[in-house]
Amino acid sequence: MKRYLIFAALSPLLGGFILLFVTTYQSGYWTQTNAAEVVKLFVVFAKTLQYSYLFGLLPTLMMAAVDDILWHVKRISPVLRMLIVGVLSFFAAELLYGSRGPDSGVVQFVLYGLVGFIPAVICSWLAHEAIDEPATVTPEQPAVESK
C-alpha cells in the first residue's frame, strides 16, 4: 500500500512540473529567461497542479502496479525494476504527449519521454527504500574458549 501512496503522491507532482517545463522549452519561451519568467513558471505550475493529479493519477497507479508486480519477482534486482518501470513510463508518456504538433523529432521524443521516465524511476527508488526489506546480516557467534 505504501508503494501506491508514494507513486500517487509524487509522480503527478513531478510529472506535471516536468511536462510544464518541457512544453515551455518546446514553445521557445526560455530563449530570454529572467527571474520574473521563472516565477511565472512556478505560478502556472501551482495553478495547473490539480490537473496534473486529475489526469496523472490513473497512469501513475498503473505504473505502481507494474512496480509491485516486478517486486514480487525475486530474480529482478531493484535497479532493474526501476529501469523497467522507467522505460515503460517513458514510452507511455511519449505515446500520450510526444506525437503532437509539427515539432516531432528526436528532441521532442526524448523530452516527452522523460516526463514519464523521471517520476517513475524516482518513485520506484523511493518505494524500494521505504518498503523493501534490507539484507539482514547475521552476527558471528563468539568463540567459546575451553579450559
Helices and strands as residue ranges (DSSP letters): H 2-26, H 35-71, H 78-93, I 94-98, H 106-131
